[in-house]
Amino acid sequence: MSDKIKATCDISEAVEFSNIIVLSVPTAAMREVLNTTINYLKEPTVFINTAKGFDPNKNIRMSELIREVIPHSYLKGVASLIGPSHAEEVILRDLTCVSAVSCDKELCKKIASLFSNDYFRVYVNNDEVGAEIGVALKNAIAIASGILEGLGYGDNARAALCCRGLNEIRRFGKYFGGKESTYLGLTGLGDLVVTCYSFHSRNFMAGLAIGKDDSSEKFLKENNKTVEGLKTIKVVHDLSKIYHIDMPIVEQLYSVIYENKKPSELIKILMNRPLKDEK
């Protein structure tokens, strides 16, 4: 991941667009899809990402990946359409609010206008770094939420997890340049809540299976679905070690997923950490 994960868009990028490509593929497949897409580009195009995670090859955000792979001559703009939005509900035209995110605010406004209707409302957010980190990291916390459910813990535990998980997301995002306010918005708290409490969420359901078994071994052997949080846990764990960012929940999740530790034992470790101020 580029140092400080800084946004690198060219503010002079044109905002008028007739060619749009919406990328809705798993993050692990994004690089290959982009490399294939290059062969079909004939003129500058706006790329709109909907994936929530990091490129597993270089640990970079999706907007960074798009700008790295697509030649500048074919790149008219880069944005993400992200926020609390389960496809199962959007397709039923249930009420949904998301954010158009890019460091080019004028591009965001045009995307918001293009995609908004009476059941799907799009807000504008130019905190590209903070928003992309928020929607990626909440997948990790959602796995933890499912684990608590699987182990039989109640609402008190889940509420505590969401609060402390949001604090870790905020801490990690701010380190790399994300804005504080972003983590109380749709790509922060909003996406965290919908993912941590919904049985539509593949990340929550993954955690649920792991919690019921008190082990990740069976789930990892049998799973054939895209669970973005699994890769996010590794990326964020590795980066937090490099940059010395305190991420206790992610650290324990890493132990569960990548070191086959028992979730029930690691919860005890979290609960018995030294007492401190809430911040």
C-alpha positions as CSV (number, residue, x, y, z in Angstrom):
1,M,0.0,0.0,0.0
2,S,1.3,3.4,-0.9
3,D,2.7,5.3,2.2
4,K,-0.1,6.9,4.1
5,I,-2.6,5.6,1.5
6,K,-2.9,9.1,0.1
7,A,-5.5,9.8,-2.6
8,T,-3.7,10.6,-5.9
9,C,-6.4,11.7,-8.3
10,D,-5.8,14.5,-10.7
11,I,-8.3,17.2,-9.8
12,S,-8.3,18.3,-13.5
13,E,-10.0,15.1,-14.5
14,A,-13.0,15.9,-16.6
15,V,-16.4,15.4,-15.0
16,E,-18.5,15.2,-18.2
17,F,-18.9,11.6,-19.1
18,S,-20.7,9.4,-21.6
19,N,-18.6,6.3,-21.1
20,I,-19.0,4.6,-17.6
21,I,-17.8,1.3,-16.4
22,V,-19.3,0.1,-13.0
23,L,-17.0,-2.5,-11.4
24,S,-18.9,-4.9,-9.1
25,V,-16.4,-7.8,-8.7
26,P,-14.6,-9.2,-5.6
27,T,-11.5,-7.2,-4.7
28,A,-9.3,-10.3,-5.4
29,A,-10.5,-10.3,-9.0
30,M,-10.3,-6.6,-9.6
31,R,-6.8,-6.4,-11.0
32,E,-7.4,-9.1,-13.5
33,V,-10.7,-7.6,-14.6
34,L,-9.1,-4.2,-15.0
35,N,-6.2,-5.6,-17.1
36,T,-8.8,-7.3,-19.3
37,T,-10.9,-4.2,-19.6
38,I,-7.9,-2.2,-21.0
39,N,-8.2,-4.2,-24.2
40,Y,-11.7,-2.9,-24.9
41,L,-11.2,0.8,-24.1
42,K,-11.4,3.2,-27.0
43,E,-11.7,6.5,-25.2
44,P,-11.5,8.1,-21.8
45,T,-13.9,6.4,-19.3
46,V,-15.3,7.0,-15.8
47,F,-14.7,4.0,-13.6
48,I,-17.1,3.5,-10.7
49,N,-16.1,0.9,-8.1
50,T,-18.5,-0.8,-5.7
51,A,-16.1,-3.3,-4.1
52,K,-15.3,-2.9,-0.4
53,G,-11.8,-4.0,0.4
54,F,-8.1,-3.9,-0.6
55,D,-6.1,-5.3,-3.4
56,P,-4.4,-8.4,-1.9
57,N,-1.4,-8.1,-4.1
58,K,-0.3,-4.6,-3.0
59,N,-2.6,-3.9,-0.1
60,I,-3.9,-0.8,-1.9
61,R,-7.4,0.7,-2.0
62,M,-9.7,0.1,-5.0
63,S,-9.4,3.7,-6.4
64,E,-5.6,3.4,-6.1
65,L,-5.7,0.1,-8.0
66,I,-7.8,1.6,-10.8
67,R,-5.5,4.5,-11.2
68,E,-2.5,2.2,-11.2
69,V,-3.8,-0.3,-13.8
70,I,-5.8,1.9,-16.3
71,P,-3.6,4.1,-18.5
72,H,-4.1,7.8,-17.8
73,S,-5.2,8.4,-21.4
74,Y,-8.2,6.2,-20.9
75,L,-9.1,7.4,-17.4
76,K,-11.7,10.2,-17.3
77,G,-12.5,9.8,-13.6
78,V,-12.5,7.4,-10.6
79,A,-15.2,7.1,-7.9
80,S,-16.8,4.5,-5.6
81,L,-20.5,4.0,-5.0
82,I,-20.4,2.6,-1.5
83,G,-22.3,2.5,1.8
84,P,-24.9,0.4,3.7
85,S,-26.6,-1.4,0.8
86,H,-27.4,-5.1,0.7
87,A,-28.2,-6.0,-2.9
88,E,-31.0,-8.3,-1.8
89,E,-32.9,-5.2,-0.6
90,V,-31.8,-2.8,-3.3
91,I,-33.3,-5.1,-6.0
92,L,-36.6,-5.0,-4.1
93,R,-36.4,-1.2,-4.2
94,D,-36.2,-1.0,-0.4
95,L,-35.1,2.5,0.8
96,T,-31.3,2.8,0.6
97,C,-28.8,5.6,1.0
98,V,-25.1,5.4,-0.1
99,S,-22.3,7.7,-1.0
100,A,-20.6,8.6,-4.2
101,V,-17.0,8.9,-3.1
102,S,-14.1,10.5,-5.0
103,C,-11.5,13.2,-4.4
104,D,-13.1,14.9,-7.4
105,K,-16.2,16.4,-5.8
106,E,-17.8,17.5,-9.1
107,L,-17.6,13.9,-10.4
108,C,-19.4,12.8,-7.2
109,K,-22.2,15.2,-7.8
110,K,-22.7,13.9,-11.3
111,I,-22.7,10.3,-10.1
112,A,-25.2,11.2,-7.3
113,S,-27.5,12.7,-9.9
114,L,-27.2,9.8,-12.3
115,F,-28.0,7.1,-9.7
116,S,-30.4,8.7,-7.3
117,N,-34.2,8.0,-7.5
118,D,-37.1,7.7,-5.1
119,Y,-35.8,4.6,-3.3
120,F,-32.0,5.0,-3.9
121,R,-30.5,8.2,-2.6
122,V,-26.8,9.0,-3.2
123,Y,-24.9,11.5,-1.1
124,V,-21.6,13.2,-2.0
125,N,-18.3,12.5,-0.1
126,N,-14.9,13.6,-1.2
127,D,-13.0,11.8,1.6
128,E,-11.8,9.0,-0.7
129,V,-9.2,7.6,1.8
130,G,-11.5,7.6,4.8
131,A,-14.6,6.2,3.0
132,E,-12.8,3.3,1.3
133,I,-11.0,2.3,4.5
134,G,-14.3,2.5,6.4
135,V,-16.3,0.2,4.1
136,A,-13.4,-2.3,3.9
137,L,-12.6,-2.5,7.6
138,K,-16.3,-2.9,8.7
139,N,-16.2,-6.3,7.0
140,A,-13.6,-7.5,9.5
141,I,-15.7,-6.2,12.4
142,A,-18.8,-7.9,11.0
143,I,-17.0,-11.3,11.1
144,A,-16.4,-10.6,14.8
145,S,-20.1,-9.7,15.2
146,G,-21.1,-13.1,13.7
147,I,-18.6,-14.9,16.0
148,L,-20.3,-13.3,19.0
149,E,-23.7,-14.4,17.8
150,G,-22.4,-17.9,17.1
151,L,-20.9,-18.2,20.6
152,G,-24.2,-17.2,22.1
153,Y,-23.5,-13.7,23.3
154,G,-26.3,-11.1,23.4
155,D,-27.0,-7.5,22.5
156,N,-24.7,-6.0,25.1
157,A,-21.7,-7.7,23.6
158,R,-22.6,-6.8,20.0
159,A,-23.1,-3.2,20.9
160,A,-19.7,-3.0,22.7
161,L,-18.1,-4.7,19.6
162,C,-19.6,-2.2,17.2
163,C,-18.5,0.8,19.3
164,R,-15.0,-0.4,19.9
165,G,-14.8,-1.7,16.3
166,L,-15.8,1.7,15.0
167,N,-13.0,3.2,17.1
168,E,-10.5,0.9,15.5
169,I,-11.8,1.8,12.0
170,R,-11.5,5.5,12.9
171,R,-8.0,5.1,14.3
172,F,-6.7,3.2,11.3
173,G,-8.4,5.6,8.8
174,K,-7.2,8.8,10.5
175,Y,-3.7,7.5,10.5
176,F,-3.8,7.3,6.7
177,G,-5.5,10.7,6.2
178,G,-9.2,9.9,6.6
179,K,-11.5,12.5,8.1
180,E,-13.0,12.1,11.5
181,S,-16.5,12.9,10.3
182,T,-16.5,10.2,7.7
183,Y,-16.6,7.5,10.4
184,L,-20.0,8.8,11.6
185,G,-21.5,8.7,8.1
186,L,-22.8,6.2,5.6
187,T,-19.4,4.7,4.8
188,G,-18.5,4.5,8.5
189,L,-21.1,3.8,11.1
190,G,-23.9,3.2,8.5
191,D,-22.0,0.4,6.7
192,L,-20.8,-1.0,10.0
193,V,-24.3,-1.4,11.4
194,V,-25.9,-2.9,8.4
195,T,-23.1,-5.5,8.1
196,C,-22.8,-6.4,11.8
197,Y,-26.5,-7.0,12.3
198,S,-27.8,-8.5,9.1
199,F,-28.1,-12.1,8.0
200,H,-27.7,-10.8,4.4
201,S,-24.1,-10.1,5.2
202,R,-21.7,-12.8,4.1
203,N,-19.1,-11.5,6.5
204,F,-21.6,-11.8,9.5
205,M,-22.6,-15.3,8.3
206,A,-19.0,-16.3,8.1
207,G,-18.4,-15.2,11.6
208,L,-21.6,-17.0,12.7
209,A,-20.3,-20.3,11.4
210,I,-16.9,-19.8,13.0
211,G,-18.5,-18.9,16.3
212,K,-20.8,-21.9,16.4
213,D,-17.8,-24.2,15.8
214,D,-15.5,-22.1,18.0
215,S,-13.0,-22.5,15.2
216,S,-12.4,-21.2,11.7
217,E,-11.0,-24.5,10.4
218,K,-14.2,-26.0,9.1
219,F,-15.5,-22.8,7.6
220,L,-12.3,-22.0,5.7
221,K,-12.2,-25.5,4.2
222,E,-15.8,-25.5,3.1
223,N,-16.5,-21.9,2.2
224,N,-17.0,-21.1,-1.5
225,K,-18.4,-17.6,-1.2
226,T,-16.7,-14.2,-1.3
227,V,-16.0,-13.0,2.2
228,E,-14.1,-9.8,1.8
229,G,-13.4,-9.4,5.5
230,L,-11.1,-12.5,5.5
231,K,-8.6,-10.7,3.3
232,T,-9.1,-7.4,5.0
233,I,-8.2,-8.8,8.3
234,K,-4.8,-9.8,7.0
235,V,-4.1,-6.5,5.2
236,V,-5.1,-4.4,8.2
237,H,-3.2,-6.6,10.6
238,D,0.0,-6.5,8.5
239,L,-0.3,-2.7,8.1
240,S,-1.0,-2.1,11.7
241,K,2.2,-3.9,12.6
242,I,4.2,-1.9,10.2
243,Y,2.8,1.5,11.3
244,H,2.3,0.6,15.0
245,I,-1.5,1.2,15.0
246,D,-3.3,-0.3,18.0
247,M,-6.0,-2.7,16.5
248,P,-6.8,-5.2,19.3
249,I,-10.0,-6.6,17.7
250,V,-8.3,-7.1,14.3
251,E,-5.3,-8.7,16.0
252,Q,-7.5,-11.3,17.7
253,L,-9.5,-11.9,14.4
254,Y,-6.2,-12.5,12.7
255,S,-5.4,-15.1,15.3
256,V,-8.7,-16.8,14.7
257,I,-8.5,-16.9,10.9
258,Y,-4.8,-17.3,10.2
259,E,-3.5,-19.0,13.4
260,N,-6.6,-21.2,14.1
261,K,-7.0,-19.9,17.6
262,K,-10.3,-20.5,19.4
263,P,-12.6,-17.4,19.4
264,S,-13.9,-18.1,22.9
265,E,-10.4,-17.9,24.3
266,L,-9.5,-14.7,22.4
267,I,-12.6,-12.9,23.7
268,K,-11.2,-13.5,27.2
269,I,-8.0,-11.8,26.1
270,L,-9.9,-8.7,24.8
271,M,-12.0,-8.5,27.9
272,N,-9.1,-8.7,30.3
273,R,-6.9,-6.1,28.6
274,P,-5.6,-3.3,31.0
275,L,-8.4,-0.8,31.8
276,K,-8.1,2.6,30.2
277,D,-10.0,5.7,29.2
278,E,-12.6,5.3,26.5
279,K,-11.1,7.1,23.5
